């Protein structure tokens, strides 16, 4: 289990980076909210895509398991709302 406190302006995330390094194929990453892992929707989407490319399951508790289809849909919705 990893825990990290940070402010919205902090870019360096040592615990997040450490956690990402140790994840391997078929692992499942569980976080409470997407904003707990990223500073922007685009940053979060990019990170989730990178993890999925490594066959890591992403489960965001207030959204559920994120698969590639759902990620594409959310990305499209965000672009439409901008």
Secondary structure, DSSP 4 states (H G I P E B T S, - for coil): -------TT----HHHHHHHHH--TT-EEEES-GGGT-SSHHHHHHHHHHHHHTT-EEEETTTEEE-HHHHHHHHHHHHHH-
